[in-house]
Amino acid sequence: MEFKFANAATVLPPLHITIIAIIIIFFLVRWIKQLETRRFTVFFYFLISTSITPIFSRVTTEGVFQLWIPIGFIVVFLYLFRSKRNHPSKMKASILGLLIAMYQLILQYIG
């Protein structure tokens, strides 16, 4: 979506991406309100959980194959599993981050 103003233009992401971003922010703010202290950590758990990385690469005749994993979610999940300050809001935020990481994985394998 593009809005033109005189000599400048503002380009917004597609509508479905914008709606998903608004829903994600709504859930994160809702889960932040459930914590009494260190509320900003929910954002950190979400952001770390969205990271993906390749663990295996191989060159084939058709191109390069890379095996990607959501390493951020694995690290956050193991930390929360061992932590005594485990709160359901933090786990929900990390699972939401896993969903975004899965979306990124799909884009990696399709594109």
N, CA and C atoms as an extended XYZ file, in Angstrom:
333
Properties=species:S:1:pos:R:3:atomname:S:1:resname:S:1:resid:I:1 pbc="F F F"
N         0.841       -1.148        0.000 N   MET     1
C         0.000        0.000        0.000 CA  MET     1
C         0.906        1.236        0.000 C   MET     1
N         0.614        2.180       -0.855 N   GLU     2
C         1.453        3.367       -1.001 CA  GLU     2
C         0.599        4.621       -0.910 C   GLU     2
N         1.042        5.551       -0.068 N   PHE     3
C         0.392        6.846        0.075 CA  PHE     3
C         1.350        7.913       -0.411 C   PHE     3
N         0.913        8.714       -1.372 N   LYS     4
C         1.770        9.758       -1.933 CA  LYS     4
C         1.405       11.108       -1.336 C   LYS     4
N         2.447       11.846       -0.954 N   PHE     5
C         2.313       13.197       -0.420 CA  PHE     5
C         3.276       14.090       -1.201 C   PHE     5
N         2.755       14.877       -2.103 N   ALA     6
C         3.562       15.804       -2.915 CA  ALA     6
C         4.725       15.065       -3.569 C   ALA     6
N         5.955       15.306       -3.116 N   ASN     7
C         7.133       14.664       -3.705 CA  ASN     7
C         7.602       13.440       -2.925 C   ASN     7
N         6.899       13.047       -1.897 N   ALA     8
C         7.299       11.916       -1.060 CA  ALA     8
C         6.185       10.873       -1.051 C   ALA     8
N         6.559        9.680       -0.639 N   ALA     9
C         5.577        8.591       -0.543 CA  ALA     9
C         5.883        7.744        0.675 C   ALA     9
N         4.846        7.217        1.281 N   THR    10
C         4.971        6.293        2.393 CA  THR    10
C         4.489        4.929        1.913 C   THR    10
N         5.342        3.929        2.072 N   VAL    11
C         4.999        2.579        1.634 CA  VAL    11
C         4.778        1.718        2.869 C   VAL    11
N         3.602        1.146        2.976 N   LEU    12
C         3.253        0.272        4.089 CA  LEU    12
C         3.330       -1.182        3.642 C   LEU    12
N         3.562       -2.092        4.589 N   PRO    13
C         3.555       -3.512        4.226 CA  PRO    13
C         2.163       -3.954        3.788 C   PRO    13
N         2.055       -5.142        3.212 N   PRO    14
C         0.730       -5.640        2.815 CA  PRO    14
C        -0.231       -5.692        4.005 C   PRO    14
N        -1.499       -5.667        3.704 N   LEU    15
C        -2.526       -5.578        4.741 CA  LEU    15
C        -2.469       -6.750        5.721 C   LEU    15
N        -2.244       -7.973        5.232 N   HIS    16
C        -2.233       -9.113        6.144 CA  HIS    16
C        -1.043       -9.049        7.106 C   HIS    16
N         0.096       -8.536        6.663 N   ILE    17
C         1.248       -8.388        7.550 CA  ILE    17
C         0.965       -7.320        8.605 C   ILE    17
N         0.327       -6.246        8.219 N   THR    18
C        -0.016       -5.179        9.155 CA  THR    18
C        -0.994       -5.676       10.215 C   THR    18
N        -1.987       -6.436        9.808 N   ILE    19
C        -2.969       -6.974       10.762 CA  ILE    19
C        -2.295       -7.945       11.721 C   ILE    19
N        -1.417       -8.799       11.229 N   ILE    20
C        -0.706       -9.743       12.087 CA  ILE    20
C         0.169       -8.994       13.082 C   ILE    20
N         0.848       -7.935       12.649 N   ALA    21
C         1.694       -7.146       13.549 CA  ALA    21
C         0.859       -6.495       14.653 C   ALA    21
N        -0.314       -5.994       14.313 N   ILE    22
C        -1.185       -5.379       15.315 CA  ILE    22
C        -1.648       -6.421       16.321 C   ILE    22
N        -1.979       -7.607       15.865 N   ILE    23
C        -2.410       -8.683       16.768 CA  ILE    23
C        -1.270       -9.098       17.693 C   ILE    23
N        -0.057       -9.199       17.153 N   ILE    24
C         1.105       -9.577       17.970 CA  ILE    24
C         1.359       -8.536       19.049 C   ILE    24
N         1.309       -7.264       18.688 N   ILE    25
C         1.522       -6.212       19.677 CA  ILE    25
C         0.429       -6.232       20.738 C   ILE    25
N        -0.803       -6.480       20.329 N   PHE    26
C        -1.913       -6.569       21.285 CA  PHE    26
C        -1.662       -7.686       22.302 C   PHE    26
N        -1.274       -8.872       21.836 N   PHE    27
C        -1.012       -9.985       22.749 CA  PHE    27
C         0.172       -9.699       23.665 C   PHE    27
N         1.231       -9.125       23.133 N   LEU    28
C         2.399       -8.847       23.969 CA  LEU    28
C         2.081       -7.830       25.060 C   LEU    28
N         1.336       -6.797       24.725 N   VAL    29
C         0.959       -5.805       25.740 CA  VAL    29
C         0.050       -6.435       26.782 C   VAL    29
N        -0.829       -7.290       26.357 N   ARG    30
C        -1.731       -7.975       27.293 CA  ARG    30
C        -0.954       -8.871       28.258 C   ARG    30
N         0.051       -9.586       27.747 N   TRP    31
C         0.851      -10.467       28.594 CA  TRP    31
C         1.801       -9.688       29.498 C   TRP    31
N         2.228       -8.520       29.057 N   ILE    32
C         3.096       -7.682       29.895 CA  ILE    32
C         2.345       -7.232       31.145 C   ILE    32
N         1.074       -6.941       31.000 N   LYS    33
C         0.281       -6.468       32.133 CA  LYS    33
C         0.102       -7.546       33.199 C   LYS    33
N         0.344       -8.812       32.861 N   GLN    34
C         0.197       -9.894       33.827 CA  GLN    34
C         1.408      -10.027       34.758 C   GLN    34
N         2.533       -9.417       34.388 N   LEU    35
C         3.728       -9.481       35.219 CA  LEU    35
C         3.770       -8.314       36.193 C   LEU    35
N         4.326       -8.556       37.390 N   GLU    36
C         4.445       -7.491       38.371 CA  GLU    36
C         5.765       -6.742       38.205 C   GLU    36
N         6.846       -7.455       37.939 N   THR    37
C         8.164       -6.834       37.811 CA  THR    37
C         8.800       -7.254       36.490 C   THR    37
N         9.753       -6.464       36.028 N   ARG    38
C        10.524       -6.739       34.814 CA  ARG    38
C         9.609       -7.069       33.637 C   ARG    38
N         8.687       -6.184       33.377 N   ARG    39
C         7.695       -6.417       32.331 CA  ARG    39
C         8.292       -6.437       30.940 C   ARG    39
N         9.369       -5.699       30.714 N   PHE    40
C         9.972       -5.606       29.380 CA  PHE    40
C        10.581       -6.923       28.917 C   PHE    40
N        10.799       -7.869       29.827 N   THR    41
C        11.433       -9.129       29.442 CA  THR    41
C        10.565       -9.944       28.487 C   THR    41
N         9.259       -9.730       28.518 N   VAL    42
C         8.374      -10.453       27.604 CA  VAL    42
C         8.734      -10.116       26.162 C   VAL    42
N         9.044       -8.853       25.884 N   PHE    43
C         9.471       -8.463       24.542 CA  PHE    43
C        10.781       -9.152       24.170 C   PHE    43
N        11.709       -9.228       25.131 N   PHE    44
C        12.985       -9.877       24.842 CA  PHE    44
C        12.811      -11.366       24.541 C   PHE    44
N        11.971      -12.041       25.312 N   TYR    45
C        11.711      -13.456       25.042 CA  TYR    45
C        11.098      -13.642       23.654 C   TYR    45
N        10.193      -12.750       23.288 N   PHE    46
C         9.582      -12.815       21.964 CA  PHE    46
C        10.618      -12.584       20.877 C   PHE    46
N        11.416      -11.531       21.010 N   LEU    47
C        12.396      -11.199       19.973 CA  LEU    47
C        13.470      -12.268       19.826 C   LEU    47
N        13.934      -12.804       20.934 N   ILE    48
C        14.955      -13.854       20.855 CA  ILE    48
C        14.372      -15.115       20.229 C   ILE    48
N        13.124      -15.415       20.534 N   SER    49
C        12.493      -16.629       20.004 CA  SER    49
C        12.271      -16.575       18.498 C   SER    49
N        12.285      -15.412       17.907 N   THR    50
C        12.046      -15.301       16.469 CA  THR    50
C        13.287      -15.579       15.631 C   THR    50
N        14.447      -15.715       16.253 N   SER    51
C        15.673      -15.883       15.460 CA  SER    51
C        15.823      -17.324       14.961 C   SER    51
N        16.267      -17.444       13.708 N   ILE    52
C        16.530      -18.746       13.097 CA  ILE    52
C        17.958      -18.731       12.570 C   ILE    52
N        18.540      -19.916       12.419 N   THR    53
C        19.910      -20.008       11.919 CA  THR    53
C        20.094      -21.322       11.169 C   THR    53
N        20.953      -21.324       10.148 N   PRO    54
C        21.220      -22.588        9.446 CA  PRO    54
C        22.199      -23.433       10.255 C   PRO    54
N        21.939      -24.738       10.321 N   ILE    55
C        22.857      -25.628       11.030 CA  ILE    55
C        23.576      -26.568       10.074 C   ILE    55
N        23.106      -26.651        8.847 N   PHE    56
C        23.718      -27.546        7.868 CA  PHE    56
C        23.563      -26.930        6.486 C   PHE    56
N        24.657      -26.926        5.727 N   SER    57
C        24.623      -26.431        4.352 CA  SER    57
C        25.283      -27.447        3.445 C   SER    57
N        24.715      -27.604        2.266 N   ARG    58
C        25.275      -28.530        1.300 CA  ARG    58
C        25.039      -27.971       -0.099 C   ARG    58
N        26.096      -28.027       -0.907 N   VAL    59
C        25.995      -27.572       -2.290 CA  VAL    59
C        25.619      -28.771       -3.150 C   VAL    59
N        24.552      -28.621       -3.915 N   THR    60
C        24.092      -29.673       -4.806 CA  THR    60
C        24.111      -29.139       -6.231 C   THR    60
N        23.761      -29.985       -7.168 N   THR    61
C        23.717      -29.542       -8.558 CA  THR    61
C        22.575      -28.562       -8.795 C   THR    61
N        21.550      -28.619       -7.959 N   GLU    62
C        20.403      -27.720       -8.091 CA  GLU    62
C        20.591      -26.410       -7.341 C   GLU    62
N        21.612      -26.298       -6.517 N   GLY    63
C        21.857      -25.082       -5.745 CA  GLY    63
C        22.362      -25.425       -4.357 C   GLY    63
N        22.171      -24.522       -3.440 N   VAL    64
C        22.622      -24.703       -2.063 CA  VAL    64
C        21.425      -25.083       -1.194 C   VAL    64
N        21.576      -26.172       -0.442 N   PHE    65
C        20.547      -26.584        0.512 CA  PHE    65
C        21.023      -26.203        1.900 C   PHE    65
N        20.153      -25.547        2.656 N   GLN    66
C        20.457      -25.190        4.033 CA  GLN    66
C        19.343      -25.681        4.942 C   GLN    66
N        19.727      -26.288        6.045 N   LEU    67
C        18.773      -26.749        7.052 CA  LEU    67
C        18.723      -25.703        8.159 C   LEU    67
N        17.584      -25.085        8.330 N   TRP    68
C        17.402      -24.011        9.294 CA  TRP    68
C        16.645      -24.518       10.519 C   TRP    68
N        16.988      -23.986       11.700 N   ILE    69
C        16.247      -24.315       12.923 CA  ILE    69
C        15.957      -23.027       13.690 C   ILE    69
N        14.897      -23.026       14.487 N   PRO    70
C        14.596      -21.847       15.318 CA  PRO    70
C        15.430      -21.879       16.602 C   PRO    70
N        16.689      -21.515       16.499 N   ILE    71
C        17.621      -21.611       17.622 CA  ILE    71
C        17.221      -20.695       18.775 C   ILE    71
N        16.630      -19.549       18.475 N   GLY    72
C        16.215      -18.625       19.531 CA  GLY    72
C        15.173      -19.240       20.438 C   GLY    72
N        14.195      -19.910       19.848 N   PHE    73
C        13.163      -20.547       20.668 CA  PHE    73
C        13.750      -21.662       21.517 C   PHE    73
N        14.654      -22.425       20.950 N   ILE    74
C        15.268      -23.527       21.704 CA  ILE    74
C        16.011      -22.988       22.919 C   ILE    74
N        16.765      -21.906       22.728 N   VAL    75
C        17.519      -21.314       23.840 CA  VAL    75
C        16.576      -20.768       24.903 C   VAL    75
N        15.552      -20.041       24.499 N   VAL    76
C        14.605      -19.464       25.462 CA  VAL    76
C        13.832      -20.563       26.173 C   VAL    76
N        13.421      -21.588       25.449 N   PHE    77
C        12.663      -22.676       26.065 CA  PHE    77
C        13.503      -23.404       27.110 C   PHE    77
N        14.764      -23.696       26.782 N   LEU    78
C        15.630      -24.359       27.758 CA  LEU    78
C        15.882      -23.473       28.969 C   LEU    78
N        16.040      -22.174       28.743 N   TYR    79
C        16.224      -21.260       29.870 CA  TYR    79
C        14.986      -21.226       30.752 C   TYR    79
N        13.806      -21.113       30.147 N   LEU    80
C        12.580      -21.072       30.942 CA  LEU    80
C        12.299      -22.397       31.627 C   LEU    80
N        12.686      -23.489       30.992 N   PHE    81
C        12.467      -24.808       31.577 CA  PHE    81
C        13.294      -24.978       32.849 C   PHE    81
N        14.509      -24.435       32.847 N   ARG    82
C        15.391      -24.575       34.005 CA  ARG    82
C        15.213      -23.464       35.027 C   ARG    82
N        14.568      -22.371       34.667 N   SER    83
C        14.441      -21.216       35.550 CA  SER    83
C        13.348      -21.430       36.583 C   SER    83
N        13.570      -20.850       37.745 N   LYS    84
C        12.554      -20.918       38.792 CA  LYS    84
C        11.559      -19.776       38.668 C   LYS    84
N        11.903      -18.746       37.865 N   ARG    85
C        11.007      -17.602       37.673 CA  ARG    85
C        10.224      -17.758       36.376 C   ARG    85
N         9.764      -18.940       36.132 N   ASN    86
C         9.005      -19.217       34.919 CA  ASN    86
C         7.584      -18.676       35.080 C   ASN    86
N         7.175      -17.847       34.152 N   HIS    87
C         5.829      -17.270       34.179 CA  HIS    87
C         5.127      -17.641       32.877 C   HIS    87
N         3.845      -17.959       32.917 N   PRO    88
C         3.128      -18.328       31.689 CA  PRO    88
C         3.184      -17.261       30.594 C   PRO    88
N         3.237      -15.990       30.962 N   SER    89
C         3.307      -14.932       29.954 CA  SER    89
C         4.600      -15.014       29.153 C   SER    89
N         5.688      -15.346       29.818 N   LYS    90
C         6.966      -15.475       29.123 CA  LYS    90
C         6.937      -16.656       28.164 C   LYS    90
N         6.324      -17.742       28.586 N   MET    91
C         6.226      -18.911       27.710 CA  MET    91
C         5.314      -18.614       26.518 C   MET    91
N         4.229      -17.916       26.746 N   LYS    92
C         3.334      -17.545       25.645 CA  LYS    92
C         4.055      -16.663       24.631 C   LYS    92
N         4.847      -15.715       25.127 N   ALA    93
C         5.580      -14.820       24.232 CA  ALA    93
C         6.614      -15.598       23.427 C   ALA    93
N         7.266      -16.578       24.043 N   SER    94
C         8.253      -17.364       23.303 CA  SER    94
C         7.579      -18.274       22.275 C   SER    94
N         6.406      -18.783       22.573 N   ILE    95
C         5.676      -19.599       21.595 CA  ILE    95
C         5.198      -18.727       20.432 C   ILE    95
N         4.794      -17.503       20.727 N   LEU    96
C         4.437      -16.567       19.658 CA  LEU    96
C         5.655      -16.264       18.788 C   LEU    96
N         6.819      -16.149       19.420 N   GLY    97
C         8.063      -15.971       18.669 CA  GLY    97
C         8.382      -17.183       17.813 C   GLY    97
N         8.059      -18.380       18.319 N   LEU    98
C         8.254      -19.602       17.526 CA  LEU    98
C         7.376      -19.575       16.276 C   LEU    98
N         6.158      -19.073       16.391 N   LEU    99
C         5.282      -18.986       15.222 CA  LEU    99
C         5.869      -18.051       14.164 C   LEU    99
N         6.443      -16.935       14.604 N   ILE   100
C         7.086      -16.023       13.660 CA  ILE   100
C         8.323      -16.691       13.055 C   ILE   100
N         9.067      -17.448       13.859 N   ALA   101
C        10.242      -18.164       13.342 CA  ALA   101
C         9.819      -19.220       12.315 C   ALA   101
N         8.706      -19.891       12.547 N   MET   102
C         8.210      -20.867       11.580 CA  MET   102
C         7.820      -20.180       10.272 C   MET   102
N         7.240      -18.991       10.371 N   TYR   103
C         6.915      -18.210        9.170 CA  TYR   103
C         8.199      -17.869        8.414 C   TYR   103
N         9.235      -17.477        9.135 N   GLN   104
C        10.517      -17.188        8.498 CA  GLN   104
C        11.111      -18.433        7.851 C   GLN   104
N        10.959      -19.588        8.500 N   LEU   105
C        11.456      -20.846        7.932 CA  LEU   105
C        10.736      -21.158        6.627 C   LEU   105
N         9.432      -20.957        6.616 N   ILE   106
C         8.662      -21.212        5.391 CA  ILE   106
C         9.147      -20.293        4.267 C   ILE   106
N         9.377      -19.027        4.607 N   LEU   107
C         9.886      -18.104        3.584 CA  LEU   107
C        11.270      -18.510        3.090 C   LEU   107
N        12.119      -19.047        3.970 N   GLN   108
C        13.454      -19.503        3.560 CA  GLN   108
C        13.356      -20.660        2.579 C   GLN   108
N        12.475      -21.607        2.858 N   TYR   109
C        12.389      -22.797        2.010 CA  TYR   109
C        11.624      -22.534        0.715 C   TYR   109
N        10.687      -21.592        0.726 N   ILE   110
C         9.960      -21.284       -0.508 CA  ILE   110
C        10.803      -20.419       -1.438 C   ILE   110
N        11.469      -19.416       -0.860 N   GLY   111
C        12.206      -18.454       -1.678 CA  GLY   111
C        13.561      -18.862       -1.960 C   GLY   111
